[in-house]
Amino acid sequence: MSRDGDIVKAGQILIKLDETIIRATLQGITKKIDELEARAARLNAERNGYSVLAFPGNTNAVFEP
Protein backbone atom coordinates (compact mmCIF):
# COMPACT_ATOMS: atom_id res chain seq x y z
CA MET A 1 0.00 0.00 0.00
CA SER A 2 1.05 3.55 -0.50
CA ARG A 3 1.44 6.45 1.90
CA ASP A 4 0.89 10.16 1.45
CA GLY A 5 3.58 11.59 -0.80
CA ASP A 6 4.64 8.23 -2.29
CA ILE A 7 5.16 7.93 -6.01
CA VAL A 8 2.94 5.12 -7.24
CA LYS A 9 2.88 2.96 -10.35
CA ALA A 10 -0.14 2.11 -12.48
CA GLY A 11 -2.09 -0.74 -10.92
CA GLN A 12 -0.55 -0.31 -7.45
CA ILE A 13 -2.96 -0.61 -4.51
CA LEU A 14 -3.54 2.82 -3.03
CA ILE A 15 -5.96 1.97 -0.24
CA LYS A 16 -7.61 -1.15 1.12
CA LEU A 17 -11.08 -0.82 2.63
CA ASP A 18 -12.35 -2.97 5.50
CA GLU A 19 -15.62 -4.65 4.54
CA THR A 20 -16.66 -5.40 8.14
CA ILE A 21 -18.72 -2.25 8.67
CA ILE A 22 -20.27 -2.46 5.22
CA ARG A 23 -21.31 -6.09 5.73
CA ALA A 24 -22.75 -5.38 9.18
CA THR A 25 -24.72 -2.43 7.82
CA LEU A 26 -26.04 -4.52 4.94
CA GLN A 27 -27.14 -7.27 7.33
CA GLY A 28 -28.96 -4.72 9.47
CA ILE A 29 -30.73 -3.21 6.48
CA THR A 30 -31.67 -6.65 5.13
CA LYS A 31 -33.11 -7.61 8.52
CA LYS A 32 -35.15 -4.40 8.67
CA ILE A 33 -36.54 -5.02 5.17
CA ASP A 34 -37.55 -8.55 6.19
CA GLU A 35 -39.25 -7.20 9.32
CA LEU A 36 -41.18 -4.62 7.31
CA GLU A 37 -42.25 -7.21 4.73
CA ALA A 38 -43.46 -9.50 7.54
CA ARG A 39 -45.37 -6.62 9.12
CA ALA A 40 -46.96 -5.76 5.76
CA ALA A 41 -48.01 -9.41 5.31
CA ARG A 42 -49.58 -9.42 8.78
CA LEU A 43 -51.42 -6.15 8.20
CA ASN A 44 -52.69 -7.33 4.81
CA ALA A 45 -53.95 -10.55 6.39
CA GLU A 46 -55.71 -8.61 9.15
CA ARG A 47 -57.24 -6.16 6.68
CA ASN A 48 -58.51 -8.94 4.42
CA GLY A 49 -59.66 -11.23 7.25
CA TYR A 50 -57.22 -14.03 6.39
CA SER A 51 -56.30 -16.58 9.03
CA VAL A 52 -52.99 -17.47 7.33
CA LEU A 53 -50.12 -15.11 6.56
CA ALA A 54 -48.67 -15.07 3.05
CA PHE A 55 -45.05 -13.93 3.15
CA PRO A 56 -43.34 -12.62 0.03
CA GLY A 57 -41.11 -15.17 -1.70
CA ASN A 58 -38.04 -12.99 -1.30
CA THR A 59 -38.27 -12.71 2.49
CA ASN A 60 -35.01 -13.96 4.01
CA ALA A 61 -36.21 -13.99 7.60
CA VAL A 62 -36.59 -17.17 9.58
CA PHE A 63 -39.85 -17.36 11.48
CA GLU A 64 -40.05 -19.60 14.50
CA PRO A 65 -43.22 -20.29 16.48
C-alpha positions, -999 to 999 in steps of 0.1 A, spaced: 0 0 0 11 36 -5 14 65 19 9 102 15 36 116 -8 46 82 -23 52 79 -60 29 51 -72 29 30 -103 -1 21 -125 -21 -7 -109 -5 -3 -75 -30 -6 -45 -35 28 -30 -60 20 -2 -76 -12 11 -111 -8 26 -123 -30 55 -156 -46 45 -167 -54 81 -187 -23 87 -203 -25 52 -213 -61 57 -228 -54 92 -247 -24 78 -260 -45 49 -271 -73 73 -290 -47 95 -307 -32 65 -317 -66 51 -331 -76 85 -351 -44 87 -365 -50 52 -376 -86 62 -392 -72 93 -412 -46 73 -423 -72 47 -435 -95 75 -454 -66 91 -470 -58 58 -480 -94 53 -496 -94 88 -514 -62 82 -527 -73 48 -540 -106 64 -557 -86 92 -572 -62 67 -585 -89 44 -597 -112 73 -572 -140 64 -563 -166 90 -530 -175 73 -501 -151 66 -487 -151 30 -451 -139 31 -433 -126 0 -411 -152 -17 -380 -130 -13 -383 -127 25 -350 -140 40 -362 -140 76 -366 -172 96 -399 -174 115 -400 -196 145 -432 -203 165 
